[in-house]
């Protein structure tokens, strides 16, 4: 039988030595138990074991596709520790901790009816077919057991026959019939049922056009975020995003929302694309998010300089652009002379904001793909991405607000 604490202590030390701090933290902080899962009679008999690490459900869900990588890292060190002493096979398995809620069947996640109506009205206005490339029965069968739901037509025994008759044979139901059908309770049922429906609407099998799916994600999130939910990219299927829903944790989501407000104010379509990349990459691809934070500042600078009629060249880097912008917008407050300490402090703050994202973007190059890594390699983490994104948004928020103030002042002077 495995002496689990002694073994895990050694595994933890090996992971730390190899710089695999996230895997080491799981080994150190999570309750673990070894369970026999099989037996192989080859070579005298080998027992097969799983060492299961129990994570809270939010932590487990946040790992996403990274779980398999962490399990492999821990398994490799288990093998190093145990191979000299046993022929048994041990693998690491990260599992969600069992929930102990007596009232788990109660719907604790609420979503206002008006928000749901707004989302459905948006689909109506854009004439979006909610079932995408599938027919109604194919789509709904991915979410519901239609054979268990009743028919509203006495000629049919279940919802599957009912829907097929009225949507395909007769075609006498409106395209948006599903929104108000009481069997599916999309308007007044549990929030998770409604959110799963939205995620299916933009599933790549249902809606393979990526741009169309992303437009719908933006529409959904415009309504959901004030209520504390969001649709986010969880993984990719054949290069296309598959989306899931989650409760918003605050910080980074509010930052991204502020960036969208700036993009809307500047009417900068390209900024919106960069913000979309930021939103999807902060947790899943920190290196991409850091590089995009720098690009967001560049795009903001170029957008404002263009609106002010100030020329710039393709060869000018971020430092050149911010200098031009600072000069054009007179970012040092009026009434503060160049000799005053306040003027220099403002310059230093602006310089530090842009330099921070510049430095992090260089880190992205150092830690990006395409280069061999030694055993001490440590990738960038979501916290680095959140730092870069928050810095970039602070900068664009300040300069865009200053730009709008200058435009208002100019308008009053000319009137």
VEXKE-12616 format. One record per residue: x negated, y negated, z negated of N, C-alpha, C, O in turn. Coordinates in steps of 0.001 Angstrom, whole numbers, plus 500000, padded with zeros to 6 digits. Layout:
<atoms>
XYZXYZXYZXYZ;...
</atoms>
This chain:
<atoms>
499158501202500000500000500000500000499119498742500000498100498682499312;499517497789500750498750496554500908498728495737499616499781495462499041;497542495349499159497419494383498062497592492995498660496622492356499068;498830492541498707499176491439499598498534490124499189498070489384500057;498490489805497904497962488505497498496465488379497796496000487349498284;495726489442497494494287489422497768494035489331499273493156488596499722;494808490080500038494658490062501496494985488688502064494241488156502887;496105488116501619496521486825502163495558485708501756495350484762502516;494982485812500584493995484806500179492804484811501140492279483755501494;492384486009501558491260486111502499491666485625503881490903484931504553;492871485991504301493385485512505596493458483987505609493090483348506595;493928483420504524494019481960504409492643481318504552492485480321505258;491638481902503871490279481348503950489731481430505371489072480497505830;489992482533506075489524482665507459490190481639508367489525481018509197;491473481462508216492190480480509047491650479077508821491439478327509774;491427478722507562490870477399507267489482477240507875489154476184508415;488676478277507788487320478205508351487349478006509856486467477360510421;488371478564510510488509478423511960489257477165512363489492476940513550;489632476344511396490319475089511706491778475249512057492379474326512608;492371476395511754493779476647512080494628476309510860495133477189510164;494769475007510622495329474544509361496832474800509246497338475033508149;497539474760510362498986474978510289499285476434509923500148476706509088;498568477362510553498744478777510205498317479028508764498971479780508041;497215478397508343496755478560506964497809478069505972498016478688504928;498474476958506296499505476417505403500674477374505270501247477505504188;501038478049506361502130479022506298501760480177505371502572480611504554;500542480666505501500096481774504649500088481356503185500462482137502310;499665480132502919499526479671501522500870479349500882501071479654499706;501785478749501612502988478181500987504229479053501097505187478848500351;504237480016502002505470480776502246505481482088501467504464482770501343;506658482420500948506821483736500337506619484804501406507113484675502526;505886485863501050505569486894502041505770488268501433505558488469500237;506177489204502261506286490589501848505954491485503030506214491138504182;505378492639502730505040493608503767506137494659503840506547495202502814;506610494947505038507653495946505231507237496915506330506808496504507408;507371498217506039507040499220507046508132499260508096509313499379507771;507734499161509360508705499116510460508611500320511385509427500458512297;507620501207511168507507502361512046506342503251511657505605502973510712;506196504340512423505106505291512183504692505897513510505535506262514329;503387506002513713502846506602514931502050507839514528501143507748513700;502386509015515114501735510275514740500354510453515380499624511384515040;500004509563516299498728509710516990497558509538516030497603508717515114;496524510317516254495275510196515498495485510362513994494949509596513193;496278511378513622496452511668512206497557510896511527497839511138510354;498188509978512222499304509237511644498943507828511249497998507597510495;499713506883511772499486505466511478500809504814511116501774504883511877;500846504185509959502026503412509580501960502021510213500892501418510321;503112501538510619503201500216511262503924499279510296505026499576509834;503286498138509997503817497200508991503978495803509592503257495408510509;504932495083509049505071493647509317504881492895508012505481493236506992;504033491863508054503937490932506926504809489736507285504472488953508173;505915489605506597506915488593506943506766487359506067506757487441504839;506649486211506733506518484929506040507855484190506177508324483923507283;508447483871505036509778483262505019509686481744504992509200481158504024;510158481110506064510198479647506146511630479174505961512580479883506296;511774477976505427513104477385505383513624477244506801512840477140507744;514936477241506958515526477196508292515076475971509085514728476127510255;515062474745508513514591473584509292513133473731509739512790473379510868;512263474260508838510852474442509212510723475494510303509963475323511256;511464476574510159511433477645511164511872477113512522511227477380513535;512977476355512543513489475830513812512523474835514437512389474779515660;511846474047513599510948473017514133509734473603514841509130472940515684;509371474838514508508200475456515141508450475780516605507536475702517425;509698476148516942510032476440518334509125477510518917508847478528518282;508666477257520150507841478232520868506466478420520225505755479374520539;506095477503519320504782477597518673504716478752517676503628479134517244;505877479314517304505893480404516326505015481574516760504241482111515968;505145481959518029504393483121518520502884482891518405502138483806518057;502441481671518697501012481364518604500526481477517157499452482023516901;501314480961516215500927481028514807500911482478514319500024482874513563;501893483264514753501918484687514376500674485407514896500081486223514190;500284485100516136499080485731516697497830485353515909496956486190515679;497748484078515494496578483626514734496476484354513396495393484771512986;497621484501512720497612485173511419497341486669511601496586487265510832;497963487274512624497767488705512881496295489025513131495781490022512623;495622488189513906494209488431514210493368488454512940492433489248512839;493682487594511967492901487573510717493298488737509797492463489256509057;494561489140509845494962490336509097494150491547509568493698492364508766;493982491638510877493218492752511438491777492724510947491221493761510587;491171491541510932489781491417510471489650491885509022488696492579508670;490624491497508180490549491817506761490826493298506500490158493913505669;491805493874507204492297495205506850491659496347507630491659497486507162;491115496063508810490624497132509669489557498014509002489561499225509223;488649497457508198487632498332507580488214499322506575487570500327506275;489432499064506037489954499861504930491144500746505292491503501619504502;491760500559506435492971501316506746493139501475508244492693500635509026;493800502583508641494155502768510046495549502235510345495980502253511498;496255501765509336497600501230509551497534499933510353496525499227510347;498625499642511037498715498425511851499550497380511103500637497669510602;499015496171511046499731495074510396499862493908511375498890493504512012;501055493386511482501283492177512280502024491154511433502771491504510519;501804489880511754502483488794511045503783488454511757503841488455512987;504809488168510998506103487770511551506651486613510736506819486722509521;506928485507511408507520484338510746509028484440510886509544484545511999;509739484409509766511193484600509792511867483473509005511259482889508107;513125483171509345513852482161508560514278482731507215514729483873507133;514136481938506168514543482384504838516053482592504807516803481823505410;516496483628504106517924483932504004518649482793503291518169482271502285;519794482422503819520594481360503217521440481921502074521943483041502155;521590481135501015522333481593499841523539480689499569523911480477498415;524141480162500625525281479256500466526572480065500473526863480777501435;527337479952499401528605480668499337529637480078500299530536480778500764;529497478774500594530503478088501421529981477814502827530357476819503446;529111478695503335528465478414504620529443478376505777529137477789506815;530610478982505628531580478968506724532295477629506865532929477363507887;532193476792505845532809475472505946531994474600506879530765474670506888;532675473775507666531978472901508619531501471649507904532289470743507631;530213471599507603529673470438506894529177469361507850528919468231507436;529043469708509128528574468724510105529782468165510860530423468873511636;530076466920510627531239466299511260530797465354512365529719464761512308;531637465232513350531367464342514465532696463709514846533652464405515188;532748462388514785534011461671514958534681462011516284534018462204517303;535983462080516248536766462377517452536522461326518530536464461657519714;536378460057518130536200458999519124534890459161519884534824458863521077;533854459627519206532574459875519889532750460955520943532224460834522049;533474461994520618533728463078521564534530462570522760534244462911523908;535536461750522468536347461176523549535483460312524460535610460373525683;534598459502523857533719458644524657532838459461525591532636459092526748;532314460571525083531467461426525920532277462022527063531820462028528206;533456462514526775534291463090527828534746462023528825534831462284530025;535041460815528320535425459725529238534279459385530184534505459078531355;533039459443529670531889459202530536531795460234531643531483459897532785;532065461497531313532060462543532338533153462298533370532956462532534562;534306461825532903535405461525533833535033460372534756535251460434535966;534469459321534169534132458132534970533105458456536048533178457931537160;532162459311535723531120459688536680531527460881537552530763461333538405;532747461377537318533272462522538073532304463713538024531985464332539039;531855464002536802530925465108536580531734466393536384532655466432535568;531392467423537120532004468738536915531330469394535722530168469790535814;532029469515534617531431470011533377530875471422533534529927471788532840;531443472215534427531005473601534613529860473719535608529366474822535842;529425472601536203528274472588537089528420473518538277529435473492538972;527402474342538512527379475253539658528220476507539425528453477270540363;528678476733538195529465477912537868530950477609538005531349476447538078;531761478650538038533203478397537943533583478340536469532763478629535597;534827477967536198535251477732534817535080478972533937534597478879532808;535479480129534461535399481364533671533944481745533414533594482126532297;533103481647534425531684481958534244531061481064533181530330481532532308;531358479777533266530785478829532305531254479140530891530435479291529984;532565479238530696533103479397529348532746480748528745532677480880527523;532519481745529579532121483059529069530734483024528432530387483918527660;529950482017528743528638481867528127528747481370526683527798481484525908;529907480818526332530107480247525004531187480946524188531103480994522961;532194481483524854533357482036524166533653483448524669533320483798525801;534284484254523812534802485558524228536213485326524754537176485341523988;536333485115526042537622484751526635538645485872526514539848485614526541;538177487127526379539117488235526212539784488225524834540831488841524637;539166487519523888539736487436522545540614486211522353541326486115521353;540578485279523287541395484075523184542719484296523908542754484964524941;543814483739523374545136484006523960545339483294525290544651482321525600;546293483792526072546694483154527315547855482210527045548718482510526220;547884481086527723549033480173527662550055480489528740551071479806528865;549784481516529508550672481969530581551066483404530250550195484269530152;552361483678530076552840484988529623552496486119530585552591487290530218;552103485791531795551763486830532768550389487445532495550060488494533049;549591486801531652548221487265531436547997487538529954548592486895529089;547143488488529687546937488929528308545891488120527561545852488149526331;545043487399528284543977486663527601543626485392528370544144485139529457;542731484599527776542366483307528371541653483469529699541783482612530573;540897484553529872540162484744531126541114484796532313540892484118533316;542174485599532207543140485689533300543902484398533502544153483986534634;544265483769532420544995482495532437544195481427533198544716480753534087;542928481295532824542081480261533445541863480562534924541933479666535766;541599481831535234541359482190536636542583481888537498542452481381538613;543750482193536991544982481958537763545181480474538062545492480096539192;545000479645537048545371478234537202544240477359537729544477476236538174;543016477867537680541909477057538201541412477538539563540728476802540273;541766478805539932541249479337541198542369479795542133542387479438543311;543295480582541602544383481034542476545359479908542802545649479646543969;545865479241541758546825478156541973546159476786542082546628475912542811;545072476613541355544387475314541273545355474209540889545405473164541537;546123474443539832547135473464539408546824472839538050547674472169537463;545601473059537551545155472356536353544195471244536755543478471357537749;544190470173535974543246469074536208541821469560535942541604470513535193;540858468887536570539453469287536400538988469201534947538116469961534527;539568468278534182539132468068532798540023468779531783540072468379530620;540722469822532206541666470519531332541025471009530036541678471041528993;539745471391530098539076471981528945538960470999527785538920471415526628;538906469702528079538660468714527032539763468709525984539502468408524819;540987469035526375542124468944525447542796470288525180543812470332524486;542264471374525708542871472689525483542648473104524028541507473211523578;543740473336523296543660473578521856542958474885521511542522475065520374;542839475803522472542155477068522180540660476864521935540034477641521214;540098475830522531538651475618522446538270474541521434537116474462521015;539227473720521045539054472747519954537789471893520110537044471694519151;537564471403521303536379470577521514536524469194520892535524468583520517;537737468696520776537946467350520228538077467339518710537720466351518068;538580468416518133538818468392516684538219469575515946538483469759514758;537419470379516630536812471536515981535462471212515359535077470045515287;534741472234514910533425472018514296532467471296515242532506471487516458;531614470467514660530671469695515480529742470606516265529408470311517413;529313471733515645528363472583516347528967473198517604528259473417518587;530278473480517583530933474023518774530913472995519907530635473338521056;531206471742519582531197470667520577529781470454521121529592470296522327;528789470450520224527411470199520646526868471343521497526118471108522445;527241472576521167526828473703522009527427473589523402526780473928524393;528668473110523473529304472897524768528503471891525595528250472122526777;528101470771524976527320469761525699525998470342526197525591470088527330;525333471119525350524051471704525758524240472666526928523360472786527780;525370473342526972525629474260528081525920473495529373525566473949530461;526565472334529249526841471496530415525551471130531146525552470987532369;524450470978530404523174470564531004522164471699531043520977471458531260;522613472930530837521725474089530940521247474225532387522036474001533305;519974474586532621519464474641534000520197475630534906520237475436536121;520777476687534333521574477593535162522851476917535616523311477128536739;523418476111534747524663475397535056524401474187535939525146473913536880;523322473464535619523023472205536311521533472173536654520744471582535918;521143472801537761519710472907538093519053471598538508517825471512538521;519834470579538846519272469285539226518770468579537969519566468095537165;517445468522537801516847467962536585517266466516536351517618466151535230;517233465689537394517558464273537221518999464092536764519289463244535919;519893464888537323521292464801536900521433465208535439522153464562534677;520747466278535049520816466721533659520287465651532712520873465414531656;519186465005533081518604463977532208519509462757532096519578462130531038;520201462417533172521165461301533081522274461638532087522707460783531314;522724462877532115523772463276531175523239463302529742523952462921528814;522007463743529554521407463723528215521400462304527667521721462084526499;521038461349528501521019459955528050522418459496527655522590458837526630;523419459842528466524793459477528140525230460114526819525819459447525968;524938461408526651525326462085525416524655461437524210525304461171523198;523341461181524323522605460645523171523002459220522828522947458830521662;523399458437523819523885457081523530525058457120522552525210456228521718;525878458149522660527031458291521776526700459048520490527241458737519429;525814460041520582525554460913519440524622460304518402524795460542517207;523644459527518834522612459070517895523164458201516765522736458367515623;524102457274517034524647456525515896525297457416514849525425457022513689;525714458629515254526319459577514315525295460516513693525652461371512882;524013460366514070522968461163513455522636462468514144521988463331513550;523071462634515402522732463818516185522013463402517457522097462250517882;521302464353518063520702464104519364520521465404520120520373466475519531;520537465284521444520203466381522340518726466239522684518278465142523019;517961467326522610516524467243522878516089468463523692516762469493523695;514969468332524370514429469446525154513759470444524223512811470102523515;514253471682524224513711472700523331512661473559524028511654473919523418;512884473888525287511945474710526030512192474514527519513052473726527913;511437475232528344511603475153529798511880476531530358511310477530529920;512774476564531342513101477786532058512801477524533525513446476687534156;511821478241534069511406478051535468511115476575535754511482476050536805;510455475922534806510059474533534986511147473515534715510907472311534817;512346473979534371513455473050534099513739473022532604513629474053531940;514102471863532059514321471771530613515596472471530177516632472383530834;515495473176529042516698473686528372516855472904527078515895472723526328;518067472445526825518294471512525728518999472189524553519732473164524714;518750471637523376519435472047522156519840470769521418519503469665521844;520557470928520318520951469756519529520325469861518143519949470946517699;520220468735517477519684468708516118520157467443515416520543466460516048;520116467499514115520324466285513330519065465432513436517952465957513416;519240464141513547518092463244513630517488463076512248518193462915511251;516145463119512215515433462983510953515111461542510618514663461258509507;515324460634511539515062459228511265513927458688512070514060458503513280;512792458425511428511606457773511955511428457676513444511693456627514031;510981458755514075510609458697515485511800458411516362511673457716517370;512987458947515991514163458715516819514550457246516817514905456693517857;514481456608515643514802455176515589513790454371516398514145453382517039;512542454796516367511511454107517137511812454182518625511728453180519335;512166455382519095512482455556520512513709454739520893513751454147521972;514703454702520018515899453898520311515533452426520452516083451727521304;514611451953519626514187450549519720513484450305521051513672449260521673;512673451272521489512006451140522784513027451061523908512840450304524860;514108451834523811515146451789524847515821450420524880516179449924525948;515993449818523712516579448480523665515692447479524399516182446616525129;514384447604524197513444446716524897513531446935526402513580445971527166;513551448197526836513624448494528266514900447931528878514884447387529982;516008448068528148517274447514528653517185446000528794517651445432529782;516578445345527791516481443888527819515624443402528976515896442350529554;514594444162529314513707443765530413514192444302531759513629443981532806;515246445126531717515756445755532941514633446493533667514478446380534883;513855447250532896512660447915533423512930449412533546512805450160532576;513298449832534734513645451226534961512492452177534704512696453266534168;511270451777535082510143452672534892509841452873533410509419453957533007;510052451845532602509873451997531165510816453068530622510446453843529740;512032453106531154513003454094530684512511455516530952512727456410530134;511851455730532094511307457058532392510187457425531414510079458571530977;509361456436531082508283456694530131508840456987528740508325457847528025;509893456266528363510515456502527062511125457894527015511074458565525984;511697458325528119512252459687528207511154460727527962511366461708527250;509970460498528567508861461424528356508413461405526890508133462446526295;508353460180526319507977460058524909508915460873524027508477461627523158;510201460708524267511218461332523433511075462849523432511224463496522395;510784463406524601510694464853524731509343465404524285509222466598524011;508318464537524210506962465040524005506419464836522595505427465474522240;507018463984521782506430463653520477506143464913519667505059465055519100;507110465828519611506920467048518820506363468198519641505623469029519115;506710468260520938506335469415521751504964469263522408504261470254522605;504579468035522748503317467805523458502726466479522996502817465485523716;502114466441521795501606465185521240500627464471522163500636463242522230;499778465219522881498803464580523765499501463799524859499093462682525180;500553464371525437501315463668526468501979462422525895501986461373526539;502539462526524687503207461379524070502231460235523833502584459070524015;500998460561523424499996459529523159499618458807524446499554457578524477;499368459567525504499058458935526784500207458089527290499994457018527858;501434458570527084502605457831527551502811456556526744503305455561527275;502434456575525456502540455353524641501688454239525234502109453084525284;500489454594525683499621453605526327500255453114527631500258451916527913;500793454048528426501420453660529693502627452758529460502915451875530269;503330452983528350504494452159528030504082450700527815504760449785528283;502974450489527111502482449124526911502096448502528256502435447351528530;501389449265529091500982448742530405502196448326531223502205447251531823;503227449176531249504421448878532029505131447645531495505615446814532263;505191447532530170505828446355529565505074445085529962505689444093530354;503746445117529861502937443947530240503166443569531707503368442400532033;503130444567532575503303444296534000504707443774534301504873442899535151;505715444305533611507092443849533834507245442381533468507845441609534217;506703441994532316506843440604531874505998439671532747506457438590533116;504776440075533079503938439234533940504599439024535303504559437925535857;505206440081535835505905439964537120507068438994537010507261438153537888;507843439105535938508981438204535749508533436753535588509275435828535920;507314436558535078506786435194534905505995434722536119505484433602536133;505893435571537135505188435179538358503683435148538213503007434404538924;503146435949537298501695435980537072501113437193537808501544438325537586;500146436953538670499558438024539482498581438853538660497928438342537750;498487440126538987497493441015538396497119442065539439497863442301540391;495979442680539253495498443653540228495576445064539661495731445250538454;495469446055540540495523447447540105494318447813539240494382448738538430;493231447084539418492006447422538684492019446898537247491173447302536449;492938446024536898492963445461535546493461446513534558494489447157534769;492705446666533477493081447674532485494004447066531434494416445911531538;494322447874530416495269447424529393494769446183528663495553445285528356;493470446128528384492926444950527711493099443685528533493463442637528000;492835443783529844493007442625530724494464442176530759494756440981530713;495372443143530840496790442808530934497290442138529664498041441165529728;496876442656528502497345442049527256496773440651527063497442439781526504;495542440426527519494979439068527434495787438103528279496119437004527833;496106438514529503496914437652530376498275437372529755498775436247529789;498868438432529182500197438277528595500147437355527380501012436497527209;499141437535526546499011436682525360498862435221525752499430434333525116;498087434984526812497898433603527269499179433036527857499548431898527566;499866433830528690501072433347529355502195433065528364502909432070528490;502346433946527381503452433784526429503067432939525222503897432672524353;501800432519525173501327431726524026501705432438522727502450431907521904;501178433639522567501607434482521461501216433944520091501826434309519086;500201433078520042499901432410518773501009431395518504501333430603519390;501601431395517305502745430520517028502447429044517276501334428564517061;503492428338517742503356426899517921503041426241516576503513426683515528;502262425214516625501947424475515409500753425025514654500334424465513641;500204426130515156499010426691514515497836426461515450497799427010516551;496901425672515029495776425358515894494860426561516029494906427490515224;494017426528517073493089427622517298492116427785516132491609428880515891;491855426684515403490902426749514308491524427352513046490805427784512144;492845427382512983493511427854511769493357429372511624493278430088512622;493316429857510381493163431284510149494347432077510694494175433209511145;495538431499510658496721432208511132496610432598512590497056433678512977;496018431730513412495884432031514841495010433251515045495345434132515838;493902433311514343492999434444514513493619435737513994493391436811514551;494413435627512911495072436822512386496050437405513397496115438620513584;496815436522514050497753436996515075496993437691516196497404438757516653;495902437105516639495094437704517710494579439089517284494593440031518076;494131439202516045493596440473515561494685441547515509494450442701515869;495872441155515058496973442128515001497289442647516396497415443855516600;497419441724517368497724442142518745496613443006519315496865444007519987;495374442602519035494242443358519553494209444766518942493917445742519633;494506444857517657494479446159516992495594447075517489495401448282517631;496756446492517749497867447314518254497502447953519588497698449154519776;496978447166520505496639447718521821495434448640521732495368449647522436;494470448301520860493285449146520735493632450501520138493026451513520488;494613450520519233495025451771518621495531452750519670495104453904519695;496429452308520529496950453213521554495875453550522576495860454652523123;494970452602522837493848452906523736492987454040523178492634454978523892;492657453936521895491818454959521276492516456307521248491893457339521496;493814456299520944494538457555520909494664458160522300494638459381522455;494800457300523319494851457808524690493528458462525067493515459454525797;492408457915524575491113458560524824491037459914524122490448460862524640;491647459990522928491717461270522239492481462289523072492128463467523120;493538461810523730494316462714524582493411463359525634493516464553525911;492510462538526223491589463077527220490646464102526626490326465111527255;490200463831525391489276464754524745489944466073524378489314467130524398;491248465992524039491937467182523561492919467746524581493712468627524248;492880467256525809493808467735526829493446469119527321492497469732526834;494208469613528293493977470947528814492870470924529849492451469855530293;492395472098530233491437472219531323489997472330530886489097472393531724;489760472358529564488380472474529078488297473651528112489239473912527364;487185474350528129486982475434527185486860474884525774486358473777525580;487318475655524779487278475217523379486502476231522543486536477434522802;485804475714521537485167476637520615486122476951519464487259476479519440;485650477746518523486520478189517438486922477086516489487837477276515688;486264475926516551486587474816515651487590473843516257487903472818515651;488098474155517452489008473228518149490282472987517347490899473920516834;490653471742517252491911471371516595492677470433517519492164469389517923;493880470803517841494675469978518740495294468782518027495347468720516799;495758467839518835496464466697518278497806467152517721498421468090518228;498248466470516669499470466847515975500572465821516227500286464694516631;501837466202515991502938465246516157502747463957515364503201462898515798;502086464025514211501889462795513423501017461793514180501225460584514075;500028462299514950499221461389515766500095460737516840499975459544517119;500974461544517433501856461010518468502788459958517888503015458920518509;503339460222516685504252459244516083503534457931515772504119456855515894;502256458025515368501470456811515123501314456009516412501502454793516416;500973456685517498500784455996518776502091455382519263502118454237519713;503163456146519171504460455665519660504927454469518838505377453469519399;504824454563517520505260453453516669504450452190516962504997451087516966;503154452350517205502304451199517510502690450584518850502780449363518981;502915451436519837503289450932521155504608450193521094504750449124521687;505582450756520378506906450131520299506830448820519528507511447857519880;505999448769518468505835447508517736505311446415518666505753445268518607;504363446789519525503788445815520452504823445349521470505024444146521639;505485446290522152506426445877523212507617445131522624508176444243523268;508006445489521399509109444784520750508734443323520516509530442420520774;507521443101520025507076441740519727506949440896520996507444439771521050;506280441446522020506047440631523210507340440415524005507522439358524609;508245441415524010509502441220524744510388440192524053511064439404524714;510384440203522714511156439199521986510577437807522229511318436837522390;509238437720522255508608436439522557508946435988523973509215434809524206;508935436923524917509289436604526303510709436046526385510945435036527048;511649436702525717513039436213525754513157434838525108513922433992525570;512386434615524021512398433298523376511860432223524324512426431134524418;510771432534525023510195431569525965511181431282527104511316430140527542;511867432328527580512831432135528668513991431250528222514440430387528976;514476431461527001515550430620526496515097429174526354515818428238526700;513876429017525833513328427664525680513170426973527020513481425790527156;512684427715528019512522427153529354513863426766529943513990425718530577;514888427628529732516220427339530266516812426062529654517431425256530348;516609425896528335517128424693527684516412423440528189517024422385528358;515115423574528425514335422418528896514777421995530282514760420806530602;515173422954531113515553422630532499516997422160532615517379421555533617;517793422437531596519220422069531677519457420635531238520595420167531245;
</atoms>
